[in-house]
Amino acid sequence: MKLYMRQAAAADLDEIMAIIEGARRGLALQGIPQWQDGTGPNSEIVKKDMSDTVSYVLMLEDEIVGTGALLTAEDPAYEEIQEGGWDTTAPRYVSIHRIAVSDQHQGKAFAVSLIRFLITAARLQGFTDIRIDTHPQNKIMQKVIQQAGFEWRGNILLDVPDGERYAYQQVLN
């Protein structure tokens, strides 16, 4: 089995959006408001991620099975953290966002693999402080994030309906 990550290309947009829409439906079926009501990734956001070269796809052989973004710009929502705090020993951080795995490949630990590949990409770019967040009701993603080696750091608030998120961090050497 060949499992690897590569940068997303413009030709991948339809497959990426199909994966994101499947994830959006899955969240809705679980009653999780994350990515609902027009919030979350859309084709314009993904196109911008591609042009900024921060969009990645997880490949299983020649099939796209997951997607995610590695954002190097500071996230305003991460500036105010409640009920905890960030380890601020590194001068800058990178954040992982828009993680989604094809609904046909759920339960195969591909989300953990994708996040680990993104951690490696971040380290290769010189980052040692890596952050990620998810909705408090998204228990599956919380488990995935922790399996990938992240520690809970507190709560942040996004500027969207139901914007409370659990914030996690991993600091590397």
HELIX and SHEET records of a PDB file:
HELIX    1   1 ALA A   10  ASP A   12  5                                   3    
HELIX    2   2 LEU A   13  LEU A   29  1                                  17    
HELIX    3   3 SER A   43  SER A   51  1                                   9    
HELIX    4   4 PRO A   76  TYR A   78  5                                   3    
HELIX    5   5 ASP A  103  HIS A  105  5                                   3    
HELIX    6   6 PHE A  110  LEU A  124  1                                  15    
HELIX    7   7 LYS A  139  GLN A  147  1                                   9    
SHEET    1   A 7 LEU A   3  GLN A   7  0                                        
SHEET    2   A 7 SER A  55  LEU A  60 -1                                        
SHEET    3   A 7 GLU A  63  LEU A  71 -1                                        
SHEET    4   A 7 TYR A  93  VAL A 101 -1                                        
SHEET    5   A 7 ASP A 129  THR A 134  1                                        
SHEET    6   A 7 GLU A 164  VAL A 171 -1                                        
SHEET    7   A 7 GLU A 151  LEU A 157 -1                                        
END                                                                             
